[in-house]
Amino acid sequence: MKNLFLLICFCFYSAFTFSQKDTVGYTLLEDNPEFNFISGGMDIINVSFDNNAWPWGTGGSVQFEFDPIYGALNYCFAGSMANWVQDPTGNANNGAISIYKNRDGGTKSEISGYVGYSFKKWKEKGKAIITLANRSKVTVVTSVDATYEKKYALELGFKKGFSYYQSVVDGGGNGFMAVPYLANDQLGNSNPIQLNAGTTLEYTVVNLGFSFIKKHDVVIDVEDYGHKRGHSFMRFYGRLSFLINSNLDDVHKPVDDDWDNGSPHFKYNINDNTPMNKVGFNLGISSQIPKGLGGYRAVEFGYFPGPKVGITNNLYLFGKVGFSFAALFKK
């Protein structure tokens, strides 16, 4: 666990940190931020820090812009990085688990996407970082003047998939509201009770909001280094999330709360009685190299619409780093 955590920290540090800068003389050959692109890539790693199972894994992404339309389609598959977070069956909690998953479940599978329409754009001068050379463990970069195209856009997106989800009453949450099944597998008519449980949440979410886009493409000629190019497509966004539909798996636990002695199990329905938050939000930033072999990265913070079992269960911080190949088309 410790080595994995250090590896993740190193990946994100490497992805978001620039190397030593060098001041050089150069000739500007091209400075035109008006371009379109399409790219496809694979996540090196993606990870979500939340109060459930810290899912981490891999995935893929297709991104494009054909002004004024842009968008992306993403896939994420993740396992659990924190079994100690996701297992509510310990002696302290006496929790239930999904009838379809074992105690070491906690996987996540999600497809998401968005499409945007830019309704206002303008150009501004700024500074751009261009890589000149990679020498052993040192990357030489320089800062040059560049023209940036900036845009405001309206954005519509979605998320659909499933993920491990838990609620622990004595952990400050409200617990799932559960009704036990009778012997004939019919729901009883008793009042719902609060229940510690870990299960699988299936969901469909629609996102609606605004984004700010900033992009550039500049080519320079540098003595001793030759022709060098710097380009980027950056997106800053804020969106509301609306839960369209959801389902929580039924859960079960031993009558005597002992998972090791083979006791009969109680089965509970939590989906029909646990109230749901229908609205959440997400704020994020993503960047993409829009030409050739490059990479992409993204960070998102949000409140996921889902079961009303405590605010911390729905807060999350998501990040990913990947490599891609992109084709750029000048207008």
N, C-alpha and C positions, 0 to 999 in steps of 0.2 A: 504493500500500500504506500509506504513512504517513497520508494523508488518511482512508483507510478506518478505520485503527486509532483515529485521533482521534475519528472519528464514533461508533464503538462505545463508546469511553470516555465521551463526552459523553452518549450515550443512557442508559448505566447510571448515571452520576453524577446525571443529571436524575431518573431513575426512583426512586432510593433516597435522595434528599436532600430534607429539608423546608426551607421558606422561613422567613422571619422571623416569630417569634411576637409576638402582641399580647395584652395582658391587658385583658379587657372584662367588663362586667357582663352577665349573661344569666339567662333564666328557663328552667328545664328543663321541656320539654313531654312528652317520651317517653324512656324508658330501658328497653328491653326487648330482650335479646339472643336471645330465643327466636323464631327465624324459619327458614324454608326458602327456597331460591332455585335458579334455573337460569340459566345464562349461556352465551353463545356469543361467540367472539372470534377475532381474527387476530393473529399475532405481528408486531410491528414488526420485530424482529430476534431470532434465536436463534443462539448461537455456542457451540462446544465447543472448549476448549483441551486438546489432547492431543498425543501424539508422532507423529501420523499426518498429517492434512491440515488441521487447524483448520477443520472444516466450519462454514460460517455461511450462514444463509438465512432462510426464513420458515416459516409453518405456521399451524395453527389449533387451537382448543381449545374443548371443551364441558365445563362443570363444573356440578355440582349438589349439593344437600344436601336430603334429605327425612329428617329425623332419625328413627331413628338411622343411616340409610344416607347415604353421600356417595360421590362418585366423579368421574372425569373421563375424557375420551377426547381424545387429542392426535395431531396429525400434524405431521411436520417434514420439510421438503425443503431440502437445503443443498448449496451448491457448495464448492469448495476456496478458502480464503483464502490458502493458503501452498503454492504450487507448488514452492518450494524445499524444503519438507519432504517432499512426496509423491513426488518423482521419484528413484528409486533407480538410475537408469541412467547417472549421471554417471561420469566417468573414474575417480573415486576408489572407487566402489562396484561398478561393472560389474554392475548388478542386472538382474533380470528383471521383466516386467510381465504383467498379466493378458492372456490371449488375447482377451478380450472388450472391453477398454478401451484407449484410447490413453494417451499419457503425461500428458495433461492431464485425466484422469478425476478421481476423488476425490469424486464426488458422494455424498450420503447421503440416504436416504429411509427414514423410520421412522414406524410407528404405535405408539402406546403408550397405556396406560390403567391405571386402578386403581379399585377399589371398597373402601370401608371400612365398618366397623361399630363405632360408639362404644359401649363397655360401661360407662363410668363418666363422670359429668359433675357439675359443681358451678358455683357462681357466686362471683365475687369483684369487689370494687370496684377501680377503677384509673383511669388518666388516658387520655383520648382526644383526638386532634388533629382539629379541624374547620376546614375552609377557609372563611373569611369573604368574601374578595374577591380578584380578580386585577386588579391595577392595573399596567398597562404591563408592566414586567419584574419586578414585585414581587407575590408571593402572600402575602396576609395570613391567618394562621392563629391559632387560640387553643387552649388546653388546657382541657378540662372533665372533671368527674367523670363516670364511666360505669360501668355494670355489665357485666362480661365473663362469658360462659359459656365454661367450659373443659372439655375432654373428653379421655379416652384412648380410642384406637381400634385395632382390629386391621385390617391392610390387606393386600390381595392385588392384584397388578398384573402387567403384562406389557409387553414390548417386542418388536417384530418388524420386521425391515427389512434393509437392507444399507448398508454403509459402506466407504470406502477403508481399507485396512489394510496396513501395511508392516513389514518386518523388515530390519535392516541389521546384518550380523555384526560389522563393525568399528566399529559405533556403540555397543558395549556389550551388545547383545542376543545371543540364541542363534541367530538365523536360522531360517527355515523349513526343515523337513526334507523334502527333495525327492528324488524318483525320476524319472529321465528316461524318456520314452516311446521305444519302438523305431520303426523306419521304418514299420511297419504300424499305428501308433497304438495298439499294445499296450504295457502297462507292462513294463519290464524287471525283472529279478530282482536288480539290484545293490543294495548297501547304500545307505541314504539319505545324502545329503550336505547340509551347511548351505548355504543359498542366500540371498543378498540379493534381495529381491523386494518389489514393491508390487502388491497385487491387491484384489479385492473380497471382503469377508466378509459372508455372509448369516447371520442369527442369529434365534433365538427364545429369549427370556429370560423367566423368571417371577420376580417379586419378592414377598417375603413379609416383613412386619415390623409395626412399631407406629408410631402417629403421635400427636401432641398437637395439638389444635385449640383455637383461641382466637378468639372472635368477639364483636362488639358492634353495637348499633344505637341511636343516641341523637339526639334532635331538641331543639334549643334555639331560643329567641327572643332575638335580640340587637338592642339599640337601634342604629339606623342601618343594620343589615344584614338584619333580618327573620328568618324561619325558616331555620335551617341544620341540615344533617344530617351526621352522621359515622357510618360503618359499615365493617366489614371482616370478612373471613373468612381467618384465617391458619392455616397447617398446617406443623408441623415433623415430620419423619419420618426413620426409620432402617430400612433393609430389607436383607435378604440377597437376592442375585441368583443364580439357578440357570440355567445354560445347558442348554436342553432339546435343541436341535439346532443345527447350524451347517454351513457349507460355505465353503471357500476356492476361488476360481476357479483353474484351471490357469494356469500362467505360461509364458512363453517368452523367449528372448534369443538374439542372434546367436552363431554358433559362435566368432567372433573378438572378441566383445564390442564390436563397432563397429556402432552403429545406423544409420550413414549410408552404408555401402557396399553394402547389399543382400545381405549374406551369408545363407546358410541359417540357420534358427533351430532351436535345441534347445527341446523342449517338456517341461515337468516337471509332475508331480503333487505337490502339497504338502498337499492336504487329508487324504489317507489316512495320512500319516506324521508330521504335526506334532501333538504332544500339546496338549491343551486344558485350560485351567483351567475347572473346572465350577462354581465358586462365587466370587462377588464380593460387593460391597456398595455401597450408596449412601446418602448423608445429604443432606438438603435442607430448604429452606424455600420456601414459596410463599404468595402473598397475592392476594386477589381482592376487588374492589369488588362487593358482592352486589346492587346496585340501580342501574338506569338506565345511562347511558353512563359508563363508567369504564375500568378497566384491570386488568391482572394482571401479575405478575412472579414469577420463580422462579430459584433458584440451587441447583445440585446438584453435589456432589463424590462421586466413587466410584471403585471398581476394577471394570472391566468384565470379566466372565468371557469368556475368549477364548484365542487361541493363546499357548502358553508360549514367548514369544520375548523376555522381559525385562519386569520389573515396570513400567517407565515407559511401555511401549506400551499398557498397559491402564488407567493412571490418567487421569482426565479431570476437568475443571471445566466445567460446562454452565450457561449462563444464558439467560434470555429475558425480553423485555418486550413486552406487547401491549395492545390496546384491546379492549373487549368491551361488550356490552349485556346487562344482567341484569334479571330479574324477581324481586322479593322477596315472599314470602308470610308474613304473620304467623300465628302459631298461635292 
